[in-house]
Amino acid sequence: MNIQIDHIHLIVSVQPKISISHLMRILKGKTAINLQKLSLVEKEAILGQSFWDRGDCIYTIGLDEDKIKK
């Protein structure tokens, strides 16, 4: 994981049967709820509007995983 001011980089390994869009919905939903529970964001920032931006950028990696991690 690499956290920037306006975005987060993750390297995630998932089974092929899990769709990337489903994974992103789970990650965004759970992290928004957990941040609210920790009082790091206001509940209003999550309810009624999206805490996370609607988009995401996804790449698949293979042999260069070690380079990308560095």
C-alpha positions as CSV (number, residue, x, y, z in Angstrom):
1,M,0.0,0.0,0.0
2,N,1.1,3.5,-0.8
3,I,-1.0,6.4,0.4
4,Q,-1.0,9.8,-1.3
5,I,-2.9,12.9,-0.5
6,D,-5.6,12.3,-3.0
7,H,-5.3,8.5,-3.8
8,I,-4.1,5.2,-2.6
9,H,-2.1,2.5,-4.4
10,L,-2.7,-1.1,-3.5
11,I,-1.3,-4.4,-4.7
12,V,-3.9,-7.0,-4.2
13,S,-4.0,-10.7,-5.1
14,V,-7.5,-12.1,-5.7
15,Q,-8.9,-15.2,-7.1
16,P,-9.9,-15.0,-10.8
17,K,-13.5,-15.8,-9.9
18,I,-13.8,-12.4,-8.0
19,S,-14.6,-9.5,-10.3
20,I,-12.5,-6.4,-9.9
21,S,-15.6,-4.2,-9.7
22,H,-17.0,-6.3,-6.8
23,L,-13.7,-6.1,-5.0
24,M,-13.6,-2.3,-5.4
25,R,-17.1,-1.9,-4.0
26,I,-16.2,-4.0,-1.0
27,L,-12.9,-2.1,-0.4
28,K,-14.4,1.3,-0.8
29,G,-17.5,0.5,1.3
30,K,-15.7,-1.1,4.2
31,T,-13.0,1.5,4.4
32,A,-15.5,4.4,4.4
33,I,-17.5,2.7,7.2
34,N,-14.4,1.9,9.2
35,L,-13.1,5.5,8.9
36,Q,-16.4,6.8,10.1
37,K,-16.4,4.4,13.1
38,L,-12.9,5.6,14.0
39,S,-14.3,9.2,13.8
40,L,-11.8,10.1,11.1
41,V,-14.6,11.3,8.8
42,E,-18.1,12.6,9.6
43,K,-21.0,10.3,9.0
44,E,-22.5,12.9,6.6
45,A,-19.4,12.5,4.4
46,I,-20.5,8.8,3.8
47,L,-24.3,8.9,4.0
48,G,-26.1,10.5,1.1
49,Q,-23.0,10.9,-1.0
50,S,-19.9,9.0,-1.9
51,F,-16.9,9.2,0.4
52,W,-14.7,7.8,-2.3
53,D,-14.6,9.1,-5.9
54,R,-16.6,7.0,-8.4
55,G,-13.7,6.0,-10.5
56,D,-10.8,3.7,-10.0
57,C,-7.7,2.8,-12.1
58,I,-6.8,-0.9,-12.2
59,Y,-3.8,-2.6,-13.8
60,T,-2.9,-6.3,-13.8
61,I,0.7,-7.2,-13.1
62,G,2.8,-10.3,-13.4
63,L,6.5,-10.7,-13.8
64,D,7.3,-7.1,-12.8
65,E,5.5,-7.3,-9.4
66,D,8.8,-6.8,-7.5
67,K,9.7,-3.7,-9.6
68,I,6.3,-2.2,-8.9
69,K,6.5,-2.8,-5.2
70,K,9.8,-1.0,-5.1
